[in-house]
Amino acid sequence: MVPVEFCFLQLKGLVLKKLRELKSICSADRVVVCDSLDYISVANCLKLQRMPLYLSHLHNFQPSPSPALSLSVYIEPKEWWESVEWYHPDTKSLLKPFLSL
């Protein structure tokens, strides 16, 4: 099944903080395309199990991030980072160089 895409073409930052009951930011058959996202912060959203973000600007710079790519990722706690499911299987490894725990 092809997922339904929600496109936020000019979204610069995503901040999720202390949303204790949040499990996902959209349905399982959906993906959020964020081509201009340069800041992600997730803090104390312990039930959040799925991040269906597709960051095409990041995936286009494989295998290593470009110096021109501006991205900050702040995660708290570290255990959440280890357990969360991302839409694309490479997202976690691609975000790692930008990660602050």
N, C-alpha and C positions, 0 to 999 in steps of 0.2 A: 504494500500500500504506500502510495506517495503521500507524504505529509502535507497538510495545508500550511502555507507560509504566511506569516504576518510580517510585514516589512516596516521597520522603523529606520528609514534611510538617513535621518538626521539626528538620531538619538546619540548623544555624546557620553552620557553616564547612566549607570544603573546602580542604585543603592537600595539594598534590602537590609533592614536593621530591626532586630527584636520582633520578628514576625513569627511568634512561637508556634502557630498552627499552620503556617504556610507549607504545603507539600510540593507544589509545582507552580510555575508562573503561567502555564497554559495546559490544555488537555494533551493527552499522550499522543494523539495523532496530529499535533501541531508543532511548528518550529518558528522561532522568532529570529528573523534575519536582521542583523544590526551591522550594517556596513561601515558606519562611522563611529562606532563605540570605542572610546578611549579610556574609560574608567569603569571598573566593576568592583563593587564592595558588597560583600555578604557577611553580616555579623549576627551571630546568635539566632539563626533561623534553623534550628536543629532538626526540624521535621522535613525540611526541604530536601527532597530526594532526587530531583530531576531539574537540570538546567538545559532546556531545549534551545539554546542559543546557537546560531550559526554565524560565525564571524568570518565572512569571506575575505575581508582584508587581511586577516591573520593567516588563514589557510592558503592564500595565494603566495605567502612568503616562505613556504616550506623549502628546505628542511630546517633552516635557522632564521630567527627573526631579523628583519632588516633594521639597521640603525635609524632609518627614517620613520619606522613604525613607533608611534607614541601610544603606549598602553600601560595602565596601572591596574593591578588586581590586588585587592585587599580581602583576606579571608580570615574569619575568626569563628570558631576554633579550628585548629589544624585537623582534627578528626573529621569535621564536615568535609573538608577538601578531599580527604582520602576516600570518603564513601559516596560522594555525589555522582550521579550519572549525567553525562553530557550528551547532547544530541549527536555530535560527530565523535567517533572514537579517538581521534587525534587531538581534540580540543584541550584536554587536560595537559598533555605533554607540550603543546604549543603555548599554553598560557604560563607554564612553569617559569620561564625566564623573567616574566613580569610580576611574579607573585611575591607578596609580602604577607607573612603569617603573623 
